[in-house]
Amino acid sequence: MIKSINELERILDYNFKDKNLLHRALTHKSFSNNKNNEKLEFLGDRVLGLIISKELIAKYPEEKEGIIDKKYANLVNKKTCADIAKKINIKKFIYLGSSHKNLERSADKILSDCLEALVGSIFLDGGLKSSEKFIFKFWGSYIDKSKITLVDSKTKLQEYSLKKFKKLPMYTFFKKIGPQHKPLFKTEVEIPQSKKIIGIGSSKKNAQQNAAAKLIKILKI
């Protein structure tokens, strides 16, 4: 296990003074109900949020709070954390109980939580500067990509409808189709003076985005 810890420290580009903190960060609750990474994950989530918030405000001083908030949400969400965890290959180092050995459905959450626990453990072991170095190393490319602000279709349609009609778009859940294990959702959307447009997606949210995108195209917004 010492060899594995050394390998992970090389990947992280950080050497722990207290190896127990690293061990705790890698321990899922299925492996130990008492000594696991849940509290470190709680702390790491806050440390990550603080450092990313500070960096975004410094990087985009002229941006409105709403835009900064969208950039922030894309950087600290579970998907981004899971992506980074996979690049680091955290799966190889996590201590899991027998019920979670294959990582199955909850894989992304386990990986994401473990990455945040690592942030928390580095903060306790090396302080804020070490945490910043770690976060900028692995979140840096994601922060750079955030220079491009992509407004999603629902937001774009909402802004248009509010500006032109002072009313929000109306979404109506249409129906659920397809097999139970892989359903599709159909949703209708309309704004004043528009037709009802149907969108399809793997979730209600995705169906709404699809419907909004179609209506935006029709209205040439």
Sequence and secondary structure as in RCSB ss.txt:
>XXXX:A:sequence
MIKSINELERILDYNFKDKNLLHRALTHKSFSNNKNNEKLEFLGDRVLGLIISKELIAKYPEEKEGIIDKKYANL
VNKKTCADIAKKINIKKFIYLGSSHKNLERSADKILSDCLEALVGSIFLDGGLKSSEKFIFKFWGSYIDKSKITL
VDSKTKLQEYSLKKFKKLPMYTFFKKIGPQHKPLFKTEVEIPQSKKIIGIGSSKKNAQQNAAAKLIKILKI
>XXXX:A:secstr
 HHHHHHHHHHHT   SSHHHHHHHTB TTT SSSSSHHHHHHHHHHHHHHHHHHHHHH TTS HHHHHHHHHHH
HSHHHHHHHHHHHTGGGT B  GGGTT TTTHHHHHHHHHHHHHHHHHHHHHHHHHHHHHHHHHHHHHHHTTS  
  HHHHHHHHHHHHHSS  EEEEEEEES TTS EEEEEEE TTS  EEEEESSHHHHHHHHHHHHHHHHT 
